[in-house]
Amino acid sequence: MRVHKLTFAALAVAAGLSLTACQNEADGAGQSTPSTASNTSSSGDGSGSGGTDQSGGKASAGKSSDDQGTVAGTGSNANGKVGKCRTDELEITAKDNTIDGDPDATVVVELKNGGGRDCAISGYAGVDLKTNAGPLSAKRTGQQAVSAILKNGESTYFPIDYPFNKSGGSGVRITGLLVTPPDETKTVTLAWPGNATLPVTDGTGSAVKIGPIGSAGQGG
């Protein structure tokens, strides 16, 4: 009888341990489900309602937008470089600057920075004269151009040199002036302030010459 009692007791202990192990496994399995659900919920919040990662992306995009605003507002990028002067930012005017005794007549074109920011300008402007015989493009003198920073409110100048009409005839009548700033495609139309006519040429080339931006001083 003692042997049978010990056997039953051992079986009872073993059964108890087995039941405990099953309960622990069941409890562990039960705990893993909420954990998985929690992770899924967190992932859903992040992608659907601007979670941490998405907010980070928005912040980065906002910074990029601000940088672009800086370029548009000040003409400077992250490296401190100044943007080019645009036609819409420049107040362009022309006046006669012919000096007695000079071999050619001269018109000086002024480009004043009114864009509210500093801007860079260099090279040759595009210049065409409107005439009764059709448009006449000015030729570059070939003088080396110098880059310059045009501060807001400041001006730069370039000359247009053209021959006097000494032919005794009516010549070619000038009706207007077209100016396109360097590196721009938008053109400004101005009244022609110089002599009314040009001498008739043999068509071998334009007698109208222009210097680079900055090659004429204030008033000439």
C-alpha positions as CSV (number, residue, x, y, z in Angstrom):
1,M,0.0,0.0,0.0
2,R,2.8,2.4,0.8
3,V,4.3,1.8,-2.7
4,H,1.0,2.6,-4.4
5,K,0.5,5.7,-2.3
6,L,3.9,7.0,-3.3
7,T,3.2,6.3,-6.9
8,F,-0.1,8.2,-6.8
9,A,1.6,11.1,-5.0
10,A,4.3,11.2,-7.7
11,L,1.7,11.2,-10.4
12,A,-0.2,14.0,-8.7
13,V,2.9,16.1,-8.5
14,A,3.8,15.5,-12.1
15,A,0.3,16.3,-13.2
16,G,0.4,19.5,-11.2
17,L,3.7,20.6,-12.8
18,S,2.3,19.8,-16.2
19,L,-0.8,21.9,-15.6
20,T,1.3,24.8,-14.3
21,A,3.5,24.7,-17.4
22,C,0.4,24.7,-19.6
23,Q,-1.0,27.6,-17.8
24,N,2.3,29.5,-18.1
25,E,2.4,28.8,-21.8
26,A,-1.2,29.9,-22.2
27,D,-0.5,33.1,-20.2
28,G,2.6,33.8,-22.4
29,A,0.6,33.3,-25.5
30,G,-2.1,35.6,-24.1
31,Q,0.4,38.3,-23.4
32,S,1.9,38.3,-26.9
33,T,-1.4,39.2,-28.5
34,P,-1.8,42.6,-26.8
35,S,1.8,43.4,-27.6
36,T,1.3,42.7,-31.3
37,A,-1.9,44.8,-31.3
38,S,-0.2,47.6,-29.6
39,N,2.6,47.7,-32.2
40,T,0.0,47.6,-35.0
41,S,-1.9,50.5,-33.4
42,S,1.3,52.5,-33.0
43,S,2.2,52.0,-36.7
44,G,-1.3,53.0,-37.7
45,D,-1.1,56.3,-35.8
46,G,2.3,57.1,-37.3
47,S,1.3,56.8,-40.9
48,G,-2.3,57.9,-40.7
49,S,-2.3,60.9,-38.4
50,G,1.2,62.3,-38.6
51,G,3.2,60.2,-36.1
52,T,6.8,60.9,-35.1
53,D,8.4,59.9,-38.4
54,Q,5.8,61.8,-40.5
55,S,6.2,64.8,-38.3
56,G,9.9,64.7,-38.9
57,G,9.3,64.6,-42.6
58,K,7.0,67.6,-42.4
59,A,9.6,69.6,-40.4
60,S,12.2,68.8,-43.0
61,A,9.9,69.9,-45.8
62,G,9.1,73.1,-43.9
63,K,12.8,73.9,-43.5
64,S,13.3,73.4,-47.2
65,S,10.4,75.7,-48.0
66,D,11.9,78.3,-45.7
67,D,15.2,78.0,-47.5
68,Q,13.5,78.5,-50.9
69,G,11.8,81.6,-49.4
70,T,15.1,83.0,-48.4
71,V,16.4,82.6,-52.0
72,A,13.3,84.4,-53.4
73,G,13.4,87.1,-50.7
74,T,17.0,88.0,-50.4
75,G,18.6,86.6,-53.5
76,S,21.0,84.5,-51.3
77,N,21.1,80.7,-51.1
78,A,22.6,78.5,-48.3
79,N,26.1,79.2,-49.5
80,G,25.6,83.0,-49.3
81,K,25.6,83.5,-53.1
82,V,23.6,86.3,-54.5
83,G,20.9,85.6,-57.2
84,K,20.9,87.2,-60.6
85,C,19.1,90.5,-61.3
86,R,15.8,89.9,-63.0
87,T,14.1,92.2,-65.5
88,D,11.1,92.8,-63.2
89,E,13.4,93.9,-60.4
90,L,15.2,96.5,-62.6
91,E,14.1,100.1,-63.4
92,I,15.5,100.6,-66.8
93,T,15.8,104.1,-68.3
94,A,17.8,105.7,-71.1
95,K,19.1,109.3,-71.7
96,D,21.2,111.1,-74.3
97,N,24.8,111.5,-73.2
98,T,26.4,112.8,-76.4
99,I,29.4,115.1,-75.7
100,D,30.5,117.7,-78.2
101,G,33.6,116.7,-80.1
102,D,33.1,112.9,-79.7
103,P,33.2,111.0,-83.0
104,D,30.0,109.2,-82.2
105,A,26.8,110.0,-80.4
106,T,26.0,108.2,-77.1
107,V,22.9,107.1,-75.2
108,V,23.5,105.8,-71.6
109,V,21.1,103.1,-70.3
110,E,20.6,103.0,-66.5
111,L,19.6,99.8,-64.7
112,K,18.5,100.5,-61.1
113,N,17.9,97.7,-58.6
114,G,14.4,98.2,-57.3
115,G,13.7,94.6,-56.3
116,G,14.2,94.9,-52.5
117,R,17.3,92.7,-52.5
118,D,20.9,92.7,-53.6
119,C,21.4,90.9,-57.0
120,A,24.3,90.0,-59.3
121,I,24.7,91.4,-62.8
122,S,27.4,91.1,-65.4
123,G,27.9,90.8,-69.1
124,Y,26.2,92.5,-72.0
125,A,22.5,93.5,-72.3
126,G,20.6,92.8,-75.5
127,V,19.9,96.0,-77.4
128,D,17.8,96.6,-80.5
129,L,16.8,99.8,-82.1
130,K,13.3,100.0,-83.6
131,T,13.5,101.8,-86.9
132,N,11.4,102.6,-89.9
133,A,13.5,100.1,-91.8
134,G,13.0,97.3,-89.3
135,P,14.8,96.3,-86.1
136,L,18.6,96.9,-85.8
137,S,20.6,94.9,-83.3
138,A,23.5,96.6,-81.6
139,K,26.9,94.9,-81.6
140,R,29.2,94.3,-78.6
141,T,32.4,96.3,-78.3
142,G,34.2,93.2,-77.1
143,Q,35.3,94.9,-73.9
144,Q,35.7,92.5,-71.0
145,A,32.7,92.3,-68.7
146,V,33.1,92.5,-64.9
147,S,30.7,90.9,-62.4
148,A,29.2,93.1,-59.8
149,I,26.7,93.0,-56.9
150,L,24.0,95.6,-57.4
151,K,22.7,96.6,-54.0
152,N,19.0,97.4,-53.6
153,G,18.5,101.0,-54.7
154,E,21.8,101.3,-56.6
155,S,22.3,101.7,-60.3
156,T,24.7,100.5,-63.0
157,Y,25.1,101.8,-66.6
158,F,26.2,100.9,-70.1
159,P,26.6,103.0,-73.2
160,I,25.1,102.8,-76.7
161,D,27.4,104.4,-79.3
162,Y,26.1,105.2,-82.7
163,P,27.2,107.4,-85.7
164,F,25.9,110.9,-86.4
165,N,23.9,111.2,-89.6
166,K,26.1,113.5,-91.7
167,S,24.9,112.2,-95.0
168,G,22.6,115.1,-95.7
169,G,19.7,112.7,-96.3
170,S,16.8,111.7,-94.1
171,G,18.7,108.5,-93.0
172,V,17.1,105.7,-90.9
173,R,14.6,107.0,-88.4
174,I,14.8,105.5,-84.9
175,T,11.4,104.9,-83.3
176,G,12.2,103.0,-80.1
177,L,14.8,101.1,-77.9
178,L,14.5,97.5,-76.7
179,V,16.7,96.4,-73.8
180,T,17.0,92.9,-72.4
181,P,19.2,92.6,-69.2
182,P,22.0,90.0,-69.2
183,D,20.8,86.3,-68.8
184,E,17.2,87.4,-69.1
185,T,14.5,86.9,-71.8
186,K,12.1,89.6,-70.8
187,T,12.6,92.8,-72.8
188,V,11.8,96.4,-71.8
189,T,10.7,98.9,-74.5
190,L,11.9,102.5,-74.0
191,A,11.6,105.8,-75.9
192,W,14.7,106.6,-77.9
193,P,16.3,109.7,-76.3
194,G,19.1,110.2,-78.8
195,N,19.4,111.7,-82.3
196,A,16.4,111.0,-84.5
197,T,18.2,109.2,-87.4
198,L,21.1,107.0,-88.3
199,P,23.0,107.3,-91.6
200,V,22.1,104.7,-94.2
201,T,24.8,102.0,-94.3
202,D,25.8,99.5,-96.9
203,G,24.5,96.6,-94.8
204,T,27.9,95.2,-93.9
205,G,27.3,95.4,-90.2
206,S,25.7,97.4,-87.5
207,A,27.2,100.8,-86.7
208,V,25.5,100.8,-83.3
209,K,27.8,99.5,-80.5
210,I,27.2,98.7,-76.8
211,G,29.6,98.3,-73.9
212,P,29.2,95.8,-71.1
213,I,27.2,96.4,-67.9
214,G,29.2,98.8,-65.7
215,S,31.3,100.3,-68.5
216,A,29.6,103.7,-68.2
217,G,29.5,105.8,-65.1
218,Q,26.7,107.8,-63.6
219,G,25.5,110.2,-66.3
220,G,27.9,108.8,-68.9
